């Protein structure tokens, strides 16, 4: 399958800077169509040891651009080392964005192998768009069993006491 070949090329050629080899695997999904087509893609593209996280973005979105700039940082890369980050442009994949209830961007949806949403966060979860703020939130999303967005916001604001 073409996806498998593409994924193999990404996994073997995923190098960052000379001082920081990239651990994060990022795939772009750009097929407009049904959520079922996405699930088929997901099942064929996700290695067993990676956690699929769907990253809904738009090229015109400022917070999306800032996340993209933070992604190669060692902190964010480390936080996402177990993830398969699947980029989905909301302008070209509107049906998929609607299926996952995306109302703000960037939105990150941790999914299982059948495409069911396990947890959803937006960039509001980390406040400032800097690697030191983004990394712990993304690590919790990828490595946790669940993600309580509201509790994390209260904790960040010091209001959970």
CORNOR-V886735 format. One record per residue. N is the residue number from 1. RES is the residue in three letters. D_LAST is the distance of its C-alpha to the last C-alpha in Angstrom with 2 decimals. Layout:
n=N res=RES d_last=D_LAST
n=N res=RES d_last=D_LAST
//
This chain:
n=1 res=UNK d_last=51.87
n=2 res=UNK d_last=51.22
n=3 res=UNK d_last=47.44
n=4 res=UNK d_last=47.83
n=5 res=UNK d_last=50.05
n=6 res=UNK d_last=47.68
n=7 res=UNK d_last=44.73
n=8 res=UNK d_last=46.83
n=9 res=UNK d_last=47.70
n=10 res=UNK d_last=44.08
n=11 res=UNK d_last=43.03
n=12 res=UNK d_last=45.90
n=13 res=UNK d_last=45.83
n=14 res=UNK d_last=42.15
n=15 res=UNK d_last=42.48
n=16 res=UNK d_last=40.38
n=17 res=UNK d_last=41.42
n=18 res=UNK d_last=43.60
n=19 res=UNK d_last=40.74
n=20 res=UNK d_last=38.18
n=21 res=UNK d_last=39.55
n=22 res=UNK d_last=37.48
n=23 res=UNK d_last=35.78
n=24 res=UNK d_last=34.50
n=25 res=UNK d_last=37.01
n=26 res=UNK d_last=37.17
n=27 res=UNK d_last=39.51
n=28 res=UNK d_last=40.37
n=29 res=UNK d_last=41.00
n=30 res=UNK d_last=43.17
n=31 res=UNK d_last=45.05
n=32 res=UNK d_last=44.74
n=33 res=UNK d_last=45.09
n=34 res=UNK d_last=43.59
n=35 res=UNK d_last=40.40
n=36 res=UNK d_last=42.79
n=37 res=UNK d_last=44.39
n=38 res=UNK d_last=41.04
n=39 res=UNK d_last=40.43
n=40 res=UNK d_last=43.88
n=41 res=UNK d_last=43.09
n=42 res=UNK d_last=39.80
n=43 res=UNK d_last=41.58
n=44 res=UNK d_last=44.31
n=45 res=UNK d_last=42.24
n=46 res=UNK d_last=39.29
n=47 res=UNK d_last=40.02
n=48 res=UNK d_last=38.78
n=49 res=UNK d_last=36.48
n=50 res=UNK d_last=34.69
n=51 res=UNK d_last=31.76
n=52 res=UNK d_last=32.81
n=53 res=UNK d_last=30.46
n=54 res=UNK d_last=32.01
n=55 res=UNK d_last=31.40
n=56 res=UNK d_last=32.39
n=57 res=UNK d_last=33.47
n=58 res=UNK d_last=36.13
n=59 res=UNK d_last=38.33
n=60 res=UNK d_last=37.76
n=61 res=UNK d_last=33.91
n=62 res=UNK d_last=32.49
n=63 res=UNK d_last=29.14
n=64 res=UNK d_last=31.31
n=65 res=UNK d_last=33.56
n=66 res=UNK d_last=30.75
n=67 res=UNK d_last=29.44
n=68 res=UNK d_last=33.08
n=69 res=UNK d_last=33.38
n=70 res=UNK d_last=30.31
n=71 res=UNK d_last=31.50
n=72 res=UNK d_last=34.08
n=73 res=UNK d_last=31.72
n=74 res=UNK d_last=31.42
n=75 res=UNK d_last=27.59
n=76 res=UNK d_last=27.70
n=77 res=UNK d_last=30.93
n=78 res=UNK d_last=29.51
n=79 res=UNK d_last=26.50
n=80 res=UNK d_last=29.08
n=81 res=UNK d_last=31.73
n=82 res=UNK d_last=31.56
n=83 res=UNK d_last=31.57
n=84 res=UNK d_last=34.49
n=85 res=UNK d_last=33.41
n=86 res=UNK d_last=35.59
n=87 res=UNK d_last=35.96
n=88 res=UNK d_last=36.88
n=89 res=UNK d_last=38.01
n=90 res=UNK d_last=37.07
n=91 res=UNK d_last=40.24
n=92 res=UNK d_last=42.55
n=93 res=UNK d_last=40.61
n=94 res=UNK d_last=39.51
n=95 res=UNK d_last=40.07
n=96 res=UNK d_last=37.80
n=97 res=UNK d_last=35.01
n=98 res=UNK d_last=35.42
n=99 res=UNK d_last=35.45
n=100 res=UNK d_last=31.98
n=101 res=UNK d_last=30.69
n=102 res=UNK d_last=30.24
n=103 res=UNK d_last=29.47
n=104 res=UNK d_last=28.11
n=105 res=UNK d_last=29.14
n=106 res=UNK d_last=28.55
n=107 res=UNK d_last=27.31
n=108 res=UNK d_last=27.08
n=109 res=UNK d_last=27.84
n=110 res=UNK d_last=27.86
n=111 res=UNK d_last=30.82
n=112 res=UNK d_last=32.74
n=113 res=UNK d_last=36.49
n=114 res=UNK d_last=37.35
n=115 res=UNK d_last=35.36
n=116 res=UNK d_last=32.69
n=117 res=UNK d_last=29.31
n=118 res=UNK d_last=26.69
n=119 res=UNK d_last=23.88
n=120 res=UNK d_last=23.90
n=121 res=UNK d_last=22.11
n=122 res=UNK d_last=23.20
n=123 res=UNK d_last=22.98
n=124 res=UNK d_last=20.08
n=125 res=UNK d_last=17.94
n=126 res=UNK d_last=18.63
n=127 res=UNK d_last=19.18
n=128 res=UNK d_last=21.88
n=129 res=UNK d_last=24.91
n=130 res=UNK d_last=25.27
n=131 res=UNK d_last=25.72
n=132 res=UNK d_last=22.89
n=133 res=UNK d_last=20.38
n=134 res=UNK d_last=22.44
n=135 res=UNK d_last=23.18
n=136 res=UNK d_last=19.91
n=137 res=UNK d_last=19.39
n=138 res=UNK d_last=23.02
n=139 res=UNK d_last=22.95
n=140 res=UNK d_last=20.21
n=141 res=UNK d_last=22.30
n=142 res=UNK d_last=25.52
n=143 res=UNK d_last=24.61
n=144 res=UNK d_last=21.99
n=145 res=UNK d_last=23.10
n=146 res=UNK d_last=20.94
n=147 res=UNK d_last=18.74
n=148 res=UNK d_last=15.95
n=149 res=UNK d_last=16.27
n=150 res=UNK d_last=13.77
n=151 res=UNK d_last=10.90
n=152 res=UNK d_last=12.19
n=153 res=UNK d_last=12.39
n=154 res=UNK d_last=8.81
n=155 res=UNK d_last=8.03
n=156 res=UNK d_last=11.05
n=157 res=UNK d_last=10.14
n=158 res=UNK d_last=6.85
n=159 res=UNK d_last=5.60
n=160 res=UNK d_last=3.81
n=161 res=UNK d_last=0.00
//
